[in-house]
Amino acid sequence: MPLDMTDEEIVRRTLADKEAFAPLIERYEAKLLRYLDRLGVLVREDREDILQNAFVKAYKNLNSFDPTLAFSSWMYRIVHNEAMSFFRAKRARPQVILSEEGEALLTELRDDESDASAAAELRLSQEELGRAFAKLEPRYRDALILRFFEERSYAEMSDILEVPVGTVSTLLYRAKRALREALPERTRS
Amino acid sequence: MMTPMHTHPNDEPFAKRVLARISDEHLTPRPRWEFVFKNYVFWSLGALAVALGAFAFSAMLFEVENVDWRLALVTHASLFAFFLDAAPFLWVGALALFLLLGYANVRRTNHGYRYSLTTIAVGAVLTSLTLGAALYATGLGGLVEETVGAYAPFHRPILTEERSWWLAPEKGLLGGHVVSAALGATSFVLRDFNGASWNVDGSDLRTPDLAAVARGGLVRVIGVPTSATSTVFHACFVIAWEFRGDWGRTPPPLPLAVIASTSERSSAAARSEVCRGIRPYAQLRALDETGL
């Protein structure tokens, strides 16, 4: 199968031949596993189980895929919902461990600081950021992960979280405020 | 719920494992029509809820329009008591419920999540209110209130409710149909809502009251019963009882020449001592002058 085929073309082909689904799985496998990791599914087997479920669900519901939205958004939505079901079934709170990729979020928080000295103070370790992150409500954490770690646009986030774009803005604003409040005392202005 | 996994060795490529599971479980994509149908169902349920909201609003309008707030203190001890009896709680609740159902259904359509609560709520409220006003104008509001409302628990249709307020001659409140009237309207016969006939003494009536009697049909009479047992009633005020938003109920005028023969009675003249004791006399007099 040509590598330059769009997601939508592959979806169309998959409806006729399930083997055509493989390139789509390969295209998103790593990205979605990383997303699950960021959501707090720390065990690799769990991540793979969730992702496998998500792809199977996507295959069964392929006819409901709406080409007016990006396939990646649709897939992220399914994975996100599967992860939430996983946490609910396990009655577990996601354990978020942030890697060095939190830089975009820190930059954003720094940019939000009107006071230059306060912005300079916002240099924290990944550990500190991770601890603050863990204190956030799941919906705030999800929003921050999608925006600053997965680099999704507001419109994509709206499609993934199934909320209006306006709600995405509000979520992000509140999430950043909550994160700033959860940060160690010395970093706050 | 997680389904059992790892049916294929973990060293196999991930895509291959997913495809193997699809094959093992004989899975196929669900047909497109199922999703299209589901989407239509949610849109239809949303539209139906808004339409039902419109019916509720038309009934609410009918109820509000047919309650005479000016007479609140005539029929009730306080405005609050009147509000409890007259406010369209059922229809406000029904409208809110249908709007909520409309929102919930639209939200579950394919792109429903893209609309904010405000957008859907404002759209649904405006549609329900506009449609409801149109239904009320066609007379359907009354039909909904009187028929559907009759079956609702804890609710009495407003016309039934009001009839009960005016079936209290011992309190000086009498409602019913003018059956006949003597020339000059010195007296008239009224059939109340229980079918009993009353001889109503109209000697204390003034021009606006007589106009109501002359018009015939349904009237409300405020006065004093001559005794606890008789069916003779001394009328102090007569108010025409017109229904709004309910076609076909406006009565034809009585073939009487009452007004012409009583034109010498002034609307400003005070009534007899018998009437001055009724509550709230001063307010009724004021209303009488401005036109009841």
Contacts between the chains, C-beta under 8 A, distances in Angstrom:
chain1	res1	chain2	res2	distance
A	14	B	29	7.9
A	15	B	29	5.9
A	18	B	19	6.4
A	18	B	22	5.8
A	18	B	23	7.6
A	19	B	19	6.6
A	21	B	15	7.6
A	21	B	18	7.5
A	21	B	19	6.5
A	21	B	22	7.7
A	22	B	15	4.3
A	22	B	16	7.3
A	22	B	19	6.1
A	23	B	15	7.8
A	25	B	14	6.6
A	25	B	15	3.9
A	25	B	18	5.5
A	25	B	19	7.8
A	26	B	13	7.8
A	26	B	14	7.8
A	26	B	15	5.1
A	29	B	14	5.2
A	29	B	15	7.0
A	45	B	6	7.6
A	48	B	5	7.6
A	48	B	10	7.8
A	48	B	14	6.9
A	49	B	2	6.3
A	49	B	5	4.5
A	49	B	6	7.6
A	50	B	2	7.7
A	51	B	14	7.5
A	52	B	5	5.8
A	52	B	14	7.6
A	52	B	17	6.6
A	52	B	18	5.6
A	52	B	21	6.6
A	53	B	2	6.6
A	53	B	3	6.5
A	53	B	5	7.6
A	55	B	18	4.6
A	56	B	18	6.5
A	56	B	21	6.0
A	56	B	22	6.3
A	56	B	25	7.7
A	56	B	27	6.7
A	59	B	18	7.8
A	59	B	22	5.8
A	59	B	27	6.4
A	59	B	29	6.5
A	60	B	27	5.7
A	60	B	28	7.7
A	60	B	29	6.2
A	60	B	30	5.9
A	61	B	29	7.2
A	61	B	30	6.3
A	61	B	35	7.7
A	62	B	29	4.4
A	63	B	29	5.2
A	63	B	30	6.0
A	63	B	31	6.4
A	63	B	32	4.0
A	63	B	34	7.6
A	63	B	35	5.8
A	64	B	30	7.5
A	64	B	32	7.9
A	64	B	35	4.1
A	66	B	110	6.0
A	66	B	111	7.8
A	85	B	1	7.2
A	85	B	2	7.6
A	86	B	2	6.6
A	89	B	1	6.5
A	89	B	2	6.2
A	158	B	113	7.4
A	158	B	114	6.5
A	162	B	113	4.0
A	163	B	113	6.0
A	164	B	113	6.9
A	164	B	114	5.8
A	164	B	115	6.4
A	164	B	116	4.3
A	164	B	119	7.8
A	165	B	114	7.5
A	166	B	116	5.5
A	167	B	116	6.9
